[in-house]
């Protein structure tokens, strides 16, 4: 990209603004106003009035005005960069500028306020180099993958992006497919996984697939089959560590109590869920229940110590896959034993 347009700040400098406001304030203060201020100061010796006082209202208005100006300035800078082409996109379609300024701000309120996610073990993801996060999968709609990406981006010291390996269906859906690419995700296949890992990225895979997110509520937190070990093979070929990841809370957001299989076949979906709220309440039933979430990243399982050819040995792949699965399952049991309430934690 060539020249970058100069940005004219929308917000005046703090020094100039503070001086002019103080000057106008001194000029407009009458004797009566001065008496009111003196009374307020006697009530609040610290100089910090309560929200009930006019000063508190003024402070709140100033803070709100400042926040709005900051948001406008941030939005203007975002659009300037998009229009001028001052951003980069990698070979997978990953657009870090878009992900940081659009995707993450949309997901963050869900992560912080709705699900109140607690993250532990984030230090087990390396600061640099490739790593493969392997997690359990549940919830009817795969919000667990999105919340895990926020956990890694916001809580890791290096704020690393999590490149999820998703099912083909995600990229075949209008709008969703394009957004997934921009957010850094790609197909769940070994060639793409190995390319990402060789380039030093942190990738994530959910081996249970649709069997995990579509399982009935009665089977919650019981891991389904992890396939034939394709993710282990990709990790071995690239020599990156496998990071087991256990997610508690996702099973309760849409408790699946039934499945309209005929309708699912007509719509070309792997399942059409029936929950206590959906489809009975229509769009309102799509609101996820505010369960309390825990995401724990386990100790790395190294793969660069295996002999040459281990990535093609079915028995070795099976053993490592089973070890990863059992590690995640036992961590789930431990986290569930600590949790006293689905919604309060």
C-alpha positions in Angstrom: 0.0 0.0 0.0 1.4 3.4 -0.8 0.4 6.7 0.9 -1.7 6.8 4.0 -4.0 9.8 4.3 -3.5 12.2 7.1 -6.1 12.1 9.8 -7.4 15.3 11.2 -8.3 14.7 14.9 -12.0 15.1 15.6 -11.3 15.8 19.2 -9.5 19.0 20.2 -6.5 18.8 22.4 -7.2 18.4 26.1 -5.1 21.5 27.0 -6.9 23.9 24.8 -10.3 22.6 25.6 -9.7 22.6 29.4 -8.4 26.2 29.2 -11.3 27.6 27.2 -14.0 25.8 29.3 -12.4 27.1 32.5 -12.3 30.6 31.2 -15.9 30.5 30.1 -16.8 29.0 33.5 -15.1 31.8 35.4 -16.8 34.5 33.3 -20.3 33.0 33.7 -20.3 32.3 37.4 -22.7 34.6 39.3 -22.8 35.3 43.0 -25.7 32.9 43.4 -23.9 30.1 41.5 -20.8 30.7 43.6 -22.8 30.2 46.8 -24.3 26.9 45.4 -20.8 25.7 44.6 -19.5 26.6 48.0 -22.4 24.7 49.6 -21.7 21.7 47.4 -18.0 21.8 48.3 -18.8 21.9 52.0 -21.0 18.7 51.5 -18.2 17.0 49.5 -14.8 18.1 50.9 -13.1 15.6 48.6 -14.3 17.6 45.6 -16.2 14.6 44.3 -20.0 15.3 44.3 -22.6 12.5 44.4 -24.5 11.5 41.3 -27.5 13.3 42.7 -25.8 16.7 42.6 -25.7 18.8 39.5 -21.9 18.4 39.4 -22.3 14.7 39.2 -24.7 15.0 36.3 -22.3 17.3 34.6 -19.5 14.9 35.0 -21.6 12.0 33.7 -22.6 14.1 30.6 -19.0 15.1 30.0 -17.9 11.4 30.3 -20.6 10.3 27.9 -19.8 13.1 25.5 -16.1 12.1 25.6 -17.0 8.4 25.0 -19.1 9.3 22.0 -16.3 11.5 20.5 -13.8 8.7 21.0 -16.2 6.2 19.3 -16.7 8.5 16.3 -13.0 9.1 16.0 -12.4 5.4 16.1 -15.0 4.7 13.6 -13.7 7.4 11.3 -10.2 5.9 11.5 -11.5 2.4 10.8 -13.4 3.5 7.7 -10.4 5.6 6.5 -8.2 2.5 6.6 -10.8 0.3 4.8 -11.3 2.9 2.1 -7.6 3.5 1.6 -6.7 -0.2 1.7 -4.4 0.3 4.6 -4.8 -3.3 5.9 -3.6 -6.8 5.1 -5.3 -10.0 4.3 -3.5 -13.4 4.3 -3.8 -16.3 1.8 -6.7 -17.7 3.9 -8.7 -14.5 3.8 -7.8 -13.5 7.4 -8.2 -9.8 7.9 -6.8 -8.9 11.4 -8.0 -5.3 11.1 -11.5 -6.3 10.5 -11.4 -9.1 13.2 -10.0 -6.7 15.9 -12.4 -3.8 15.1 -15.6 -5.6 14.1 -15.7 -9.3 15.1 -14.2 -9.1 18.6 -16.2 -6.0 19.7 -19.4 -7.9 18.8 -18.4 -11.1 20.6 -16.9 -9.4 23.7 -20.2 -8.5 25.4 -21.3 -12.1 25.2 -18.0 -13.3 26.6 -17.8 -10.8 29.4 -21.4 -9.9 30.4 -23.7 -12.7 29.2 -21.6 -15.9 29.8 -19.1 -14.3 32.2 -16.4 -16.6 31.0 -13.5 -17.5 33.4 -10.3 -18.5 31.6 -7.5 -20.5 33.1 -4.3 -22.2 31.8 -3.9 -19.6 29.0 -0.2 -19.7 29.7 -0.1 -23.2 28.2 -0.5 -21.7 24.8 3.1 -20.7 23.6 3.9 -17.0 23.1 5.2 -17.8 19.6 5.1 -20.6 17.1 2.4 -23.0 16.1 0.1 -24.9 18.5 -3.1 -26.9 18.0 -5.9 -26.3 20.5 -8.3 -29.3 20.8 -11.6 -28.7 22.5 -15.0 -30.3 23.3 -17.9 -29.1 21.3 -21.5 -28.5 22.3 -24.4 -26.1 22.4 -26.5 -26.6 19.2 -25.0 -23.4 17.8 -21.2 -23.4 18.0 -20.7 -20.4 20.2 -18.1 -22.3 22.1 -15.6 -21.8 19.3 -16.3 -18.1 19.2 -15.9 -17.7 22.9 -12.6 -19.7 22.8 -11.3 -17.3 20.2 -12.1 -14.3 22.4 -10.4 -16.1 25.4 -7.2 -16.5 23.4 -7.2 -13.1 21.8 -8.0 -11.1 25.0 -6.4 -13.2 27.7 -3.2 -14.5 26.1 -0.2 -12.2 26.8 0.6 -12.0 23.1 -3.1 -11.6 22.1 -2.8 -14.3 19.5 -5.6 -14.9 17.0 -7.2 -18.4 17.2 -7.6 -19.8 13.7 -10.5 -22.3 13.9 -10.8 -25.3 11.6 -14.5 -25.3 10.8 -16.9 -27.6 8.9 -17.6 -27.0 5.2 -21.2 -25.9 6.0 -19.9 -22.8 7.8 -18.2 -21.5 4.6 -21.2 -22.4 2.3 -23.6 -20.2 4.2 -24.2 -16.7 2.8 -22.5 -13.9 4.8 -21.4 -16.3 7.5 -18.8 -17.9 5.2 -17.2 -14.5 4.3 -17.2 -13.4 7.9 -15.6 -16.7 9.0 -12.8 -16.2 6.5 -12.2 -12.6 7.5 -12.1 -13.7 11.2 -9.2 -16.1 10.3 -11.0 -19.5 10.1 -10.6 -22.1 7.4 -11.8 -25.6 6.5 -11.2 -28.5 8.9 -8.9 -30.5 6.6 -5.3 -31.6 7.1 -3.7 -29.5 4.3 -5.1 -26.2 5.7 -4.3 -27.2 9.2 -0.7 -28.1 8.4 -0.2 -24.8 6.4 -1.5 -22.8 9.4 0.6 -24.7 11.9 3.8 -24.5 9.7 3.3 -20.7 9.5 3.4 -20.5 13.3 -0.3 -19.9 13.9 -2.5 -21.2 16.8 -5.2 -23.3 15.3 -8.2 -24.9 17.0 -10.1 -28.0 16.1 -13.3 -29.5 17.6 -13.1 -33.3 16.8 -16.6 -34.1 17.9 -18.0 -32.0 15.0 -21.8 -32.1 14.6 -22.1 -35.1 16.8 -20.9 -32.9 19.7 -23.0 -29.7 19.2 -26.1 -31.7 18.2 -26.2 -34.2 21.0 -29.2 -34.3 23.3 -29.1 -32.5 26.7 -29.2 -35.9 28.4 -25.7 -36.6 27.1 -24.2 -33.3 28.1 -20.5 -33.3 28.9 -20.1 -36.9 27.6 -17.6 -36.6 24.8 -18.4 -38.2 21.5 -15.9 -39.9 19.2 -12.8 -37.9 18.2 -12.6 -39.4 14.7 -9.5 -41.1 13.3 -6.9 -38.8 14.7 -6.5 -36.5 11.7 -5.7 -33.5 14.0 -3.0 -35.6 15.8 -1.4 -36.4 12.4 -1.4 -32.7 11.5 0.3 -31.8 14.8 2.9 -34.5 14.4 3.8 -33.6 10.8 4.4 -30.0 11.9 5.9 -30.8 15.3 3.6 -28.4 17.3 2.1 -29.1 20.7 -1.5 -30.1 21.3 -3.3 -28.0 23.9 -6.3 -29.8 25.4 -9.1 -27.3 26.0 -12.2 -28.0 28.2 -15.3 -25.8 28.0 -18.0 -25.9 30.7 -21.2 -23.9 30.2 -21.8 -24.3 26.5 -24.0 -27.4 27.0 -26.7 -25.3 28.8 -27.2 -22.4 26.3 -29.7 -24.4 24.2 -30.7 -27.5 26.0 -31.7 -29.9 23.1 -34.6 -32.0 24.1 -35.7 -33.1 20.6 -34.9 -33.2 17.0 -37.1 -32.7 14.0 -35.2 -35.0 11.7 -37.6 -34.7 8.7 -37.4 -30.9 8.7 -33.7 -31.2 9.1 -33.4 -33.3 5.9 -35.6 -31.0 3.9 -33.5 -28.0 5.0 -30.2 -29.9 4.4 -29.2 -29.5 8.1 -27.5 -32.1 10.3 -30.3 -31.6 12.8 -33.2 -29.3 13.7 -33.2 -28.8 17.4 -36.1 -28.5 19.8 -35.3 -26.8 23.0 -37.5 -25.6 25.9 -37.8 -22.2 24.2 -37.3 -23.0 20.5 -39.2 -23.2 18.1 -42.2 -22.5 20.5 -41.2 -18.9 21.2 -40.0 -18.1 17.7 -37.0 -15.7 17.5 -37.0 -15.2 21.2 -36.1 -18.9 21.6 -32.8 -18.2 19.8 -31.5 -16.1 22.7 -28.9 -18.3 24.5 -29.5 -19.0 28.2 -26.9 -17.0 30.3 -25.0 -20.0 31.7 -21.8 -19.4 33.5 -18.8 -20.6 31.5 -15.3 -21.9 32.3 -12.6 -22.4 29.7 -9.4 -24.2 30.8 -6.4 -24.8 28.6 -4.4 -27.9 29.7 -0.7 -28.7 29.7 0.8 -29.1 26.2 1.1 -32.6 24.7 4.3 -32.5 22.7 4.4 -34.2 19.3 8.0 -33.5 18.1 9.4 -36.5 20.1 7.7 -39.2 18.1 9.7 -41.2 15.6 9.6 -40.5 11.9 6.5 -42.1 10.3 4.4 -41.9 13.5 2.0 -39.6 11.8 1.1 -42.4 9.5 0.8 -45.1 12.1 -2.9 -45.8 13.0 -2.1 -47.2 16.4 0.0 -44.2 17.5 -2.6 -41.8 16.2 -5.3 -43.7 18.1 -3.3 -43.7 21.4 -2.6 -40.0 21.3 -6.1 -39.2 20.2 -7.5 -41.2 23.1 -5.1 -39.5 25.5 -6.2 -36.1 24.4 -9.9 -37.1 24.6 -9.4 -38.6 28.1 -7.6 -35.5 29.3 -10.4 -33.2 28.2 -13.1 -35.5 29.7 -11.4 -35.7 33.1 -11.0 -31.9 33.2 -14.6 -31.5 32.4 -15.6 -33.7 35.3 -13.3 -31.7 37.6 -14.7 -28.3 36.5 -18.3 -29.7 36.8 -17.6 -30.9 40.3 -16.5 -27.3 41.3 -19.6 -25.7 39.8 -22.5 -25.4 42.1 -25.0 -23.6 39.8 -25.5 -23.6 36.1 -26.1 -19.9 35.9 -24.2 -18.5 38.9 -21.1 -20.8 38.8 
